Amino acid sequence: MNFPSKLIEDAVNEISRLPGIGKKTALRLTLHLLKQPEVISDSLTEAISKLRKNTKYCKLCHNISDQEICSICQGARRDKGLICVVEDIPDVLAIENTSQYNGLYHVLGGVLSPIQGIGPEELKIESLLYRIDHPHGEEPVTEVILALPSTMEGDTTAFYITRKLKEKGVKVSTIARGIPIGGELEYTDEVTLGRSILTRVNYSAD
């Protein structure tokens, strides 16, 4: 692709690094920004800069937060005895949008994948076990819901966590398989995802 300006080329190259955006789309976005008042691009630059510098992660659940403990973990009306374990942050947003779940979350930051070199040490599994033994507040954790992808890696991770939780005396359940095999929670429609949460079943590692 030929560019009339090195500045446009640099902008296109950077924007096209974003997932799902090719060079043509990046060029359209670049030209669109050029047509807008300078304050628009300045606001975008400032928002991205603040995002990188000021974003924190909840020290309990590892969700994105503006504070040390996120608003969900601090929520007075949340069921503190319920923890939903998910692969990553978009899954928290997807489940929250169903308005069918009122417990807490735990973001693993991935799933077990020996091929990619992702073992238990690379995930937030130990902090999950710590939360079971040292609940935040007076209410003990009574159930852990495994809301992981319906993939081989997701099932392996669920099996591993279940074996770890077996001696903790907590109920372990998994969302009902209304989620298509090989599907990601992030792209599942809200009705299906909501029903999966409500009709979760006990999970067994035996």
N, C-alpha and C positions, 0 to 999 in steps of 0.2 A: 504494500500500500504506500503510495507516494503522498507526502504531506507538503503543504505550501509553506510550512513554518516548523522550525525545530521545537519551538515552544508547544505547538499543537501536537507534534509527534510525542514529546515527552509526556504531555498530559494524557494522551490516548494510551500510551504504554502503561502508565500508572493506573488509570481507571480500568483498563482491561485485565488487571491482576485480580479484580474482584470476581467472585464466583458467578458464573452464568452470564458474564459480560464479555462479548468478543470485541474485536477491533472496530467493526462497523458501528456497534452500539456505543462503544466508548467514544468514537468520533462524533456521533450525534449528540451525546451528552456534553462533550467538550464544546461543540459549536453552540449548543443551547446555552451553556454558561456564559459564553462570550457575548451573547445577545442580551443577557440579563443585566440589570444595574449592578455595579461593582459591589454594593452592599450584600447582594445575594451570595456571591462567591465568598465574600469575607465571612458571612455568617456560617456558611458551610465549613469553611476552614477552621473557624473558631470552635464549632460544635465537635468536629472530629478531633481537634487538639485536646479539648476538655475531656472527650471520651477516653482518649489514650492516657491522659495524665491523672484523671480523677476517679476513674472506675475502680471500684474495690470488689472483692469477693467475700461473701458472708463466711465468717470463720466457723460457722456451724454446718451449713448445708452446701456451701461453695457456689451458691447462686450469685448473679450479679447484684451488687448492692451499692448504695451511697454511703453506708455506714458499716461498722464492723459486723453487726448482726442485721440481716435483711428484715424488711417489713413483714415478710411472711412468718419468719421465725419469731418475731416480736408480736405478731397478731394476737390480741387478747381472745378472740373468738375462734382461734384455730385449735383443732384437736391435737394436742401435743403428744398423745399416745400413738399417733399414726404417722409413719414415715414412708413416703413414696420414693423409691429409688429409681432414678432415671439416668440415661446415658449422658445427656448434655443439656445445656441451658434452654435451647429451643423446645425441648420436651416439657420443661416446666411451664413455659408460656402456652404450649398447646393444651396441656391439661387444665391450666387455670382458665382458659377460654371456654371450657365446657361448663364451668360453674357447678360441677358435680362433685368436687373434692374439696374438703375443708381441713385436711391435715397438713403436715409438714413435708418437706422434700429433702432428698440428698442427691447431689449431682456427682456422679462418678468421674466425669471428665473423659469418658470413653468406655470401651468394652474390651474384654480379654481377647487378644489376637496374637498368638505366638509367631505367626508368619510376619507380622509387622513389628514384632519385638515388644508388644504391650503385655506386660505381666501384671500381677496384683500390686506390685510396688509402684507402678505408674498410675494407678487409679486411687480414688479416695475411699478405699475399702476399710482401711484401718481406722479412719476417722468415723466411719459409720459404726463400727464395732465399739468405738469409744463412746459414741452417743448413746448406744444401748446401755452401756455400763454406767455412764455418767449423764443422765438426762438433764437437759437445760430446764431448770425449774423443778417443782415437786412432783409433777405427773410423770410416771414411768412410761416407757415405750412398750406398747402391748402388741402392736402389729407392724410388720414391714411389708409393703406392697412392692413387688418387683415389676416395674413398668419399663421393661427393656425391649429392644427390637426383636422381632420374630425372625432372627437369623441364627446361624450356627454360633457366631460369636456372642450374641445376646443370650442364647440358651446356655452356653458354657459359663458365662458370667453369672447367670442366675443360679446355676448348679453350684458354683464355687461359693457364692455368698450364702446360699441356703445351708451348705455344709458348715460354714463358719458360724451361722446363727443357731444351729441346731442345739448347741449347749447353752444358749442364752435364755431359753425359756420364753421366747416371743413367737407369736403366730407369724408365719410367712405365707403370703398369698401372691398370686400373679394376676395381672389383668386378663380378662377373658379374651380368647383369641378371635375377637372380632377384627383385630388388626390383620391385614393380609400378610402371608408369609413373605419374608423379604422386604416388608414395608417399614418405613420410618414413622415414628409418632408425629414428627413435625409436619408431614404431608397428609396425615389422616384427617378425614372430615370430623367435625366436632361432635356430631351425633353418635357416630361409631365409637369414637374415643370415649365419650361420656358414658355410653352403655358398657363399654369394656371395664371402666373403673367401677361402675355400680355392680356389675355381675362378676367381679373378680372371684377366683377360686383358690383353694389352698394349693400351695406348691410343695411338691415332695421331691427330695433329692435321692430317694431310695430307688 
